[in-house]
């Protein structure tokens, strides 16, 4: 059993014996798969799961579904020629998707700064969970909103000035984060 990508992303795990089918006694399954990016990610694992119980027969699809159908047909062809490891090869390509996807999709230039801010948030969630991200958010809120408002209260400033101080603190943080500086300082 793999302890890298499967454990990290909680992906299903299979071994070669799951795809061994003696004789022609296994029921057959026809599949038509439609296109779509998310379908292209889900279909291969669905094919692997179905292939543990059924022989794949008439396979087809459009766009990403067609690609998944081609992989499934190749794996089934290998199995019919006494090489069930074809499905394991397909699984290896599937398991690599979570680590490859971020490099396949590049943001438009106007969204690069936003992605630079969001990526660290996802890595925090992946490594430490949502609680850590929430604690960083509360720290930022404290530093850039509550402290300026508290200072305004100490100097007996009007309520509107206190609210303005808190909002301006959050806006200042937002500008810093947008420029990519604050995210690097926090992580």
C-alpha positions as CSV (number, residue, x, y, z in Angstrom):
1,X,0.0,0.0,0.0
2,X,1.3,3.4,-1.0
3,X,2.0,5.9,1.8
4,X,2.5,9.0,-0.2
5,X,-0.2,10.4,-2.5
6,X,-2.9,7.9,-1.4
7,X,-2.6,8.8,2.3
8,X,-2.1,12.4,1.7
9,X,-5.2,12.8,-0.5
10,X,-7.2,9.9,0.8
11,X,-7.4,8.2,-2.6
12,X,-8.6,4.6,-3.0
13,X,-5.9,2.0,-3.2
14,X,-5.9,-1.2,-5.3
15,X,-3.5,-4.0,-5.9
16,X,-3.1,-6.2,-9.0
17,X,-5.2,-9.0,-7.5
18,X,-8.3,-6.8,-7.4
19,X,-8.4,-6.9,-11.2
20,X,-7.7,-10.6,-11.7
21,X,-10.8,-12.3,-13.2
22,X,-10.7,-16.0,-13.9
23,X,-12.3,-17.0,-17.2
24,X,-15.2,-15.1,-18.7
25,X,-17.5,-15.5,-15.7
26,X,-17.4,-11.8,-14.6
27,X,-20.3,-9.7,-15.7
28,X,-19.7,-7.1,-18.4
29,X,-20.2,-3.4,-18.2
30,X,-20.6,-0.8,-21.0
31,X,-19.6,2.8,-20.2
32,X,-20.1,6.2,-21.9
33,X,-18.4,9.1,-20.1
34,X,-19.1,12.8,-20.8
35,X,-16.6,15.5,-20.8
36,X,-15.6,18.0,-18.1
37,X,-12.5,18.7,-16.0
38,X,-14.0,17.3,-12.8
39,X,-15.3,14.3,-14.7
40,X,-11.8,13.6,-16.0
41,X,-10.5,13.4,-12.4
42,X,-13.4,11.3,-11.1
43,X,-13.8,8.9,-14.0
44,X,-10.5,7.0,-13.7
45,X,-11.2,6.1,-10.1
46,X,-14.7,5.1,-11.0
47,X,-13.4,2.9,-13.8
48,X,-10.9,1.3,-11.4
49,X,-13.6,0.5,-8.9
50,X,-16.0,-0.9,-11.5
51,X,-13.2,-2.9,-13.1
52,X,-12.8,-4.9,-9.8
53,X,-16.3,-6.4,-10.4
54,X,-16.9,-6.2,-14.1
55,X,-15.2,-6.7,-17.4
56,X,-15.3,-3.5,-19.4
57,X,-16.8,-3.9,-22.8
58,X,-18.0,-1.0,-24.9
59,X,-16.3,2.1,-23.8
60,X,-16.6,5.7,-25.1
61,X,-16.9,9.3,-24.2
62,X,-16.4,12.9,-25.1
63,X,-13.5,15.1,-24.2
64,X,-12.1,14.2,-20.7
65,X,-14.6,11.2,-20.7
66,X,-13.1,10.0,-24.0
67,X,-9.6,10.2,-22.5
68,X,-10.7,8.2,-19.5
69,X,-12.4,5.7,-21.8
70,X,-9.2,5.3,-23.8
71,X,-7.2,4.6,-20.6
72,X,-9.9,2.1,-19.4
73,X,-9.9,0.4,-22.8
74,X,-6.1,0.0,-22.7
75,X,-6.2,-1.4,-19.2
76,X,-9.0,-3.8,-20.1
77,X,-7.1,-4.9,-23.2
78,X,-4.1,-5.6,-21.0
79,X,-6.3,-7.6,-18.5
80,X,-7.7,-9.7,-21.4
81,X,-4.2,-10.6,-22.4
82,X,-3.4,-11.8,-18.8
83,X,-1.8,-8.6,-17.7
84,X,-4.1,-7.1,-15.0
85,X,-1.3,-4.7,-14.0
86,X,-2.7,-2.5,-16.8
87,X,-5.2,-1.1,-14.3
88,X,-2.4,-0.5,-11.8
89,X,-0.5,1.5,-14.4
90,X,-3.7,3.5,-14.9
91,X,-4.0,4.0,-11.2
92,X,-0.4,5.4,-11.0
93,X,-1.3,8.0,-13.5
94,X,-4.5,8.8,-11.6
95,X,-2.6,9.1,-8.3
96,X,-0.2,11.6,-9.9
97,X,-3.0,14.0,-10.8
98,X,-3.3,15.8,-7.4
99,X,0.3,16.8,-7.5
100,X,0.3,17.7,-11.2
101,X,-2.9,19.7,-11.4
102,X,-1.6,23.0,-9.9
103,X,1.1,23.2,-12.6
104,X,-1.4,22.5,-15.4
105,X,-3.7,25.4,-14.6
106,X,-2.1,28.8,-14.7
107,X,-4.0,31.9,-13.5
108,X,-4.7,34.8,-15.8
109,X,-2.1,37.6,-15.1
110,X,-4.7,39.7,-13.3
111,X,-5.3,36.9,-10.8
112,X,-1.7,35.9,-10.1
113,X,-1.5,38.0,-6.9
114,X,-4.7,36.4,-5.6
115,X,-3.4,32.9,-6.3
116,X,-0.2,33.7,-4.5
117,X,-2.3,34.5,-1.4
118,X,-4.6,31.5,-1.7
119,X,-1.9,28.9,-2.2
120,X,-0.4,29.3,1.2
121,X,-3.8,29.1,2.7
122,X,-4.4,25.7,1.1
123,X,-1.0,24.5,2.2
124,X,-1.8,25.5,5.8
125,X,-5.1,23.6,5.6
126,X,-3.3,20.6,4.1
127,X,-0.5,20.5,6.7
128,X,-2.3,21.8,9.8
129,X,-6.0,21.8,9.2
130,X,-8.6,24.5,9.1
131,X,-8.0,25.5,12.8
132,X,-4.5,26.8,11.9
133,X,-5.8,28.8,9.0
134,X,-8.6,30.2,11.3
135,X,-6.0,31.1,14.0
136,X,-3.9,33.0,11.4
137,X,-7.0,34.8,10.2
138,X,-7.9,35.8,13.7
139,X,-4.3,37.0,14.3
140,X,-4.5,39.2,11.2
141,X,-7.9,40.5,12.3
142,X,-6.5,41.3,15.7
143,X,-3.4,43.0,14.4
144,X,-5.0,45.1,11.6
145,X,-8.5,45.8,13.0
146,X,-8.8,45.4,16.7
147,X,-5.5,47.0,17.7
148,X,-6.2,50.2,15.7
149,X,-9.8,50.4,17.1
150,X,-8.5,49.9,20.6
151,X,-6.0,52.7,20.2
152,X,-8.8,54.9,18.9
153,X,-10.8,54.1,22.1
154,X,-7.9,54.9,24.3
155,X,-7.7,58.4,22.8
156,X,-11.5,58.9,23.3
157,X,-12.2,59.1,19.6
158,X,-15.7,59.0,18.2
159,X,-17.5,55.8,17.3
160,X,-17.2,56.5,13.6
161,X,-13.5,57.0,14.0
162,X,-13.1,53.7,15.8
163,X,-15.0,51.9,13.0
164,X,-12.9,53.8,10.4
165,X,-9.7,52.7,12.2
166,X,-10.8,49.0,12.2
167,X,-11.9,49.1,8.6
168,X,-8.8,50.9,7.5
169,X,-6.7,48.3,9.3
170,X,-8.4,45.5,7.4
171,X,-8.1,47.5,4.1
172,X,-4.4,48.1,4.7
173,X,-3.9,44.4,5.4
174,X,-5.8,43.6,2.2
175,X,-3.6,45.9,0.2
176,X,-0.5,44.4,1.7
177,X,-1.7,40.8,1.1
178,X,-2.7,41.7,-2.5
179,X,0.8,42.9,-3.1
180,X,2.0,39.5,-1.9
181,X,3.9,40.8,1.2
182,X,1.7,39.9,4.1
183,X,1.1,36.3,3.0
184,X,4.9,35.7,3.1
185,X,5.3,37.4,6.5
186,X,2.6,35.2,8.1
187,X,3.9,31.9,6.8
